[in-house]
Amino acid sequence: MNPSERMSRYEDVVQRLSAALRSAQLYTAKHPTVTEYTHALHAGLTDLHQLDPSIIIGFVGGELIAADRPLLRASAVRREFTGQMQAIDVNRIVFDRGVTVDEVLAFVQAIAAKLVALHTSGQRDESAATDVQVVALPHIRAGRIQVDGSAGQWGSGAVTVRKLYGNSVDTARTVWESAQKDGQPDVPIARETVEQLAGAADGAGGLMIGLTGMLDYDEYTFTHMINVAILTMAQARSLGIEGARLREIGLAALLHDIGKVRTPTDILQKPSALTPREFEVMKRHPIDGAAILRGTQEMPHLAAIVAFEHHLRRDGAGYPVGLSRPALNVATALCGIADVYDAMRSKRSYQEAFPTDRVLEVMRRNDGKQFDQDLVRRFISLMGVFPPATIVRLTTGEVAVVVENDGPEPDRPTVQVIIDRDGERIADPQRRVLWEEPRDEYGDGVSVVVALDPSQYSFDLISLLAPS
């Protein structure tokens, strides 16, 4: 079954769910109308369960999400339905395979009762916990279900952090293609991508940063969009920026290179270095990006600013040529740092990837010239000399994967030791906080010696990064 047919089935289930809930708010549980709509919903779920063992419907940021993707058939009724679910603290509904019609009826009645109470009082319950289940049945769960970074789950085990990153790259492609075809990026999909990335980082910040280092070089354009969004939001959070402002910055970072949809493909995908003439063509993408985003409905003004400015530098270098911005917008500054960092460490057909410690050293040498001095230092502190997902050798001879840079010493991060000092693979990797470990009489302790080439190892870095 192709993706559009699958999404059509999800659309059908959502429509049946909405109808069943409306009927249950008007009539008693035994009314024929309620019975009819409940059985119709159960039939739709049973049909869709042939494809997916767990059906997840989400309500995030005003958008209705199914199968990890926004449903595109927006309507006033759909928006009202989404708002009602969020008002009663339901951001996820999970239907597992094996659900019975009695469970569906119990679920519909419970949610309808919540909605009736909401309509009667006119106020939502603000006392709910961060993670609460409004309905908990053997095969149905509904409530405010957060991303579990340790297991990488969204309430049912169906969505892992690995899948979230992969899906985000896919949606970045969709956003890019919509800009190519329609002249405007798909705003709802872009917003939902940012929302999911921000939500995942709430519980697994180091893991999300680590994912940005596991590049798929065949998908550079789209992984770069996602990586820059993640790294920009991580920096913004370190400055205390949260909520809607954080998401707005993330959206701008995701779309910073959208002007490249107007760059000729033979230049954009050229397997060798660009000629001076070709580079002049490439340098138009900030202007094109700003124009595209200014003409996109419901697009924050900040996105056009970041697209236009992200290649400008404090010392007058960069482009568009002839412009100088001694004080760039903070979102631009954060995005520019993330953009350069991700581009430098990426392996391209015409250049080898820079090891991450060298990238940070290059950025440090430019400290205060091209980038804001304080922001570069903050970024280096956030990433560490050895960022999450870096494979390193310790002074003991052991090999480890960096998990977090959560201590005061950049060469003593939190790691997972995966190869012992004799060169043997450890069956049960050991998590160690190097900066907390005992020191000898000279004050020396175990530290990182050097970053290693990840291509020489075949570890599942995702599982090693996930909290134990």
C-alpha positions, 0 to 999 in steps of 0.5 A: 500500500502506498503512503497516500492510501495509508494516510487516507485510512488514517483520515477515515479513522479520525473522521469516524472518531470525531463523529462518534465523540459528537454523537456521544455528547448528544445521546446516551450510550445505548442510543442507536446513533452512538451504537452506529458510530461506535461500531463504525469507528471499531470497524475502521480501527480493525481495518487499519490494524491490519497495517499498524499494530498501534494506531497513534493519533496526536494533537500537537501545536494546533495540528492533528497528527496521524502515523507521525505525519500531519493530516493535510485536510484541514477544516474548521471542524478538524481544528475545533476537534484538535483544540478540544482534545488539547483542552482536556489534556489529550495530546495522544490517543493510542489504539492497540491491535485487539481493541474490542467494540466495548472498549471503543464505547467505553473510550468514547463515553469517557472522552465525551464526558470530559468534553461535556464537562469542559463545555459546561464549565468553560474552563480546562483543568490546569492541575494536570500532571506533566504525564497523565492518562485521561483514559487507560483501557487494555487496548486504548490509552489517551492523555498527555503522553510525553516523549520518553527519551530513555526508551524513545517512545511516544506512549506505545513503543511504536515511535522511537527516537531513531524513527523520529529523526528519520521521519523528520528527514522525510518531512524536511524533504516534503517541505523542500519539495512543496517549496519547489512545486508550489513556491511555498514550503508546507508550513503545517508539516514544517511546524510539526517537525519542529514541535516533535524535535523540540519535544523529543529534546525535552527528555533526550537532549544529548541523544538528539544532539548525538543524532545530528552527528550520524549523517546520511551523506546521500541525504545531506540537504535534508539531514542538514535542515534537521541538524541545523534546527536541532542544534539551533534550538539546543543553543536557544534553550541554553540561553533560556529561550523556551515555548513559542519563541523556541519553536519559532527559532527552530522553524526559521533554522529548519528553513534557513536554506529554503532559497536553494530550491531556486538554485539550478540542480547541476550547481546544488548537486555538483559532485566537485567544488564549485567554480567562482561563477557557480558560487556566485549563483549559489550565493543568491539563495539567502535572497531567494529564501527571504523572498519565498518566506516573505510570500508564505502565509502564516510564516513568522517574519523571523524566518525570512530574516534568518534566511536572508542573514544566515551567511552574514558575518560580524567582520563584513565577510559572508554574503549577500555581498556588501552588507554588514551586520555588526549585531545580527538577530540572535536567531540568525547568530545561533543558526549561523553557528549551527549551519557552519558547524554541521557543514564543516563536519559533513563528508561531501564527495569533494571533501573529507569530514572535519573531525568535530574537535577540529571544527570546534577549534576552527570556530574558536579561532574565529571567536569574536571576528565572524561570530559573536564571541559569547555565543561561540563559547556557549556553543562549544560548552554545549557541544563539548570538545567531544560532542555526543556520539563521538567515539573516543579513546581514554587514557586507560586505553579503553574505547568509549562513546560520549553520551553527555558533556555535563561536567566542568571539564571538556575532556572528562564527559559522561561516556559509555565504555564499549571496549576494555583496555585489552581491546575486548568488546564489553557485553554490557557497556559501562556508563561512567561520569569521568569528571566525577571519578576519583583522581590520583595524588597528582589530581589526574583522572581518566580522560579522553585522549583522542576522537576515533574514526567512527567508520572503523566501528559498528556499534549501535550508537543510538542505544548507547546514547539512550539513558540507562 
